[in-house]
Amino acid sequence: MQTTTLYVREATAEGPILNLESILLNTDGVERAIIDVEDGEIKIEYSEEKLSPDQLVTLIEQYGLNVTK
């Protein structure tokens, strides 16, 4: 398992947080996603055999969310 930390600007409001959790937890290879609602920090545990950090960023951005590392 690998862990990566990303920041999603919109992940400080309930709607985007629920959407983001749904996206991540329904993605094959993602084991856990912890979202800090104060600053939009997301810690994602994932299988490095199935996903890369860049693939996680692309996945999140596909849903119109803004990601920074």
PADRENFI-575141 format. One line per field, with one value per residue: residue number from 1; residue in three letters; x negated, y, z negated of N, C-alpha, C, O in turn. Coordinates in steps of 0.1 Angstrom, whole numbers. Each point is the difference from the previous one (the first is absolute). Layout:
N
i c(NUM/...) .
aa c(ALA/...) .
n_px c(X/...) .
n_py c(Y/...) .
n_pz c(Z/...) .
ca_px c(X/...) .
ca_py c(Y/...) .
ca_pz c(Z/...) .
c_px c(X/...) .
c_py c(Y/...) .
c_pz c(Z/...) .
o_px c(X/...) .
o_py c(Y/...) .
o_pz c(Z/...) .
This chain:
69
i c(1/2/3/4/5/6/7/8/9/10/11/12/13/14/15/16/17/18/19/20/21/22/23/24/25/26/27/28/29/30/31/32/33/34/35/36/37/38/39/40/41/42/43/44/45/46/47/48/49/50/51/52/53/54/55/56/57/58/59/60/61/62/63/64/65/66/67/68/69) .
aa c(MET/GLN/THR/THR/THR/LEU/TYR/VAL/ARG/GLU/ALA/THR/ALA/GLU/GLY/PRO/ILE/LEU/ASN/LEU/GLU/SER/ILE/LEU/LEU/ASN/THR/ASP/GLY/VAL/GLU/ARG/ALA/ILE/ILE/ASP/VAL/GLU/ASP/GLY/GLU/ILE/LYS/ILE/GLU/TYR/SER/GLU/GLU/LYS/LEU/SER/PRO/ASP/GLN/LEU/VAL/THR/LEU/ILE/GLU/GLN/TYR/GLY/LEU/ASN/VAL/THR/LYS) .
n_px c(-8/15/-17/22/-16/22/-3/16/-7/3/-22/11/4/18/10/-9/6/20/2/-8/13/17/-4/-4/17/6/-15/4/2/21/-19/-15/19/-20/21/-17/16/-15/-11/16/-6/-14/11/-17/17/-21/15/-19/10/10/-12/7/-20/-17/-7/-15/-21/-12/-8/-18/-20/-4/-8/-18/-11/2/-12/-2/-20) .
n_py c(-12/9/14/5/16/-1/14/-2/12/-13/-7/17/-9/7/18/20/9/10/21/17/7/14/21/14/8/17/11/-9/-12/7/5/16/6/10/3/12/-5/-8/-20/-13/2/-5/-11/-1/-12/-2/-9/-4/-16/10/5/17/6/-7/-21/-1/4/-15/-17/4/-2/-22/-1/4/-19/16/-8/-3/6) .
n_pz c(0/14/-4/3/4/-5/18/-16/18/18/0/8/20/-13/7/-1/-19/-2/8/-12/-17/5/4/-17/-12/14/-12/21/-19/5/-10/6/-9/0/-7/9/-15/-14/3/-9/-22/17/-16/15/-9/6/14/-12/-12/-17/-18/13/-8/13/-5/-17/4/10/-13/-13/9/-1/-21/13/-4/-15/17/-22/10) .
ca_px c(8/-7/8/-3/8/4/9/11/6/15/3/3/14/5/3/-12/-7/7/-3/-14/-1/6/-9/-12/3/5/-11/-8/-14/0/4/5/-1/3/1/0/9/-6/-8/1/-10/5/-10/6/-7/3/-9/-8/1/11/2/-11/5/5/14/9/2/8/13/7/2/11/12/1/-6/-13/-10/-14/-8) .
ca_py c(12/13/11/13/11/10/10/3/12/-1/-10/6/1/-14/-6/-5/-10/-12/-4/-5/-13/-10/-2/-7/-13/-9/-2/-12/3/9/-7/9/15/8/14/10/10/13/5/-8/-10/-14/-10/-11/-13/-7/-10/5/-9/4/15/8/13/7/-5/5/14/0/-5/10/12/-3/4/14/5/5/-7/4/-10) .
ca_pz c(0/1/-5/7/-5/10/-5/9/-5/-3/-11/-13/-1/-1/13/6/-8/2/14/0/-7/8/11/-4/-6/10/10/-3/-5/-12/-13/-10/3/-12/5/-10/5/-3/11/12/1/1/-1/7/0/13/5/11/11/8/2/-3/-5/12/4/-10/4/12/-4/-8/9/9/-6/-1/-13/2/-8/-1/-8) .
c_px c(-9/10/-5/9/2/8/11/7/15/3/1/15/6/3/-12/-8/7/-2/-14/-1/6/-9/-11/3/5/-11/-8/-14/0/5/7/-3/4/0/0/8/-5/-7/1/-11/6/-12/6/-10/4/-10/-9/-1/12/1/-14/5/6/14/10/4/10/14/8/3/11/13/1/-6/-14/-10/-13/-7/-6) .
c_py c(12/11/12/10/10/10/3/13/-1/-10/6/2/-14/-7/-5/-10/-14/-6/-6/-13/-11/-4/-9/-14/-10/-3/-12/4/10/-7/9/14/7/14/9/12/14/6/-8/-10/-14/-9/-13/-12/-8/-11/6/-9/3/15/7/14/8/-5/5/14/1/-4/11/12/-3/4/15/6/4/-6/7/-10/8) .
c_pz c(0/-6/8/-6/11/-7/10/-6/-4/-11/-14/-2/2/14/7/-8/2/14/1/-7/9/12/-4/-5/10/11/-4/-3/-11/-12/-9/4/-12/4/-13/5/-2/12/13/3/1/0/6/-1/12/3/11/12/9/4/-3/-5/11/4/-10/3/12/-3/-6/9/10/-5/-3/-13/3/-10/0/-9/-12) .
o_px c(-10/12/-12/11/-9/5/-4/6/4/12/-5/4/-6/-4/-1/-5/-7/-2/-2/-7/-6/-2/-3/-7/0/3/-5/-7/-11/11/10/-10/11/-10/8/-4/6/2/-7/-2/9/-10/11/-12/12/-11/6/-5/0/6/-8/12/10/9/12/11/9/10/12/11/6/10/9/3/-7/2/-5/7/-7) .
o_py c(1/-3/3/-3/4/-2/2/-1/6/0/-6/5/-9/-11/-12/-9/-10/-12/-10/-9/-11/-11/-10/-10/-12/-6/-1/7/1/-5/-3/3/-1/5/-2/7/10/12/3/-5/-3/1/-4/1/-2/0/4/4/-3/3/-5/2/7/8/2/4/8/6/3/6/9/2/4/11/-6/1/4/-7/-7) .
o_pz c(-7/0/1/-5/7/-11/12/-11/-10/-5/-9/-10/6/2/4/6/2/2/6/6/1/3/6/3/-3/10/-12/8/-7/0/-7/6/-5/5/-9/9/5/4/9/11/-8/7/-5/4/2/-5/10/11/12/10/-7/2/-1/4/4/-1/0/5/3/0/5/8/-7/-3/8/-12/10/-8/-8) .
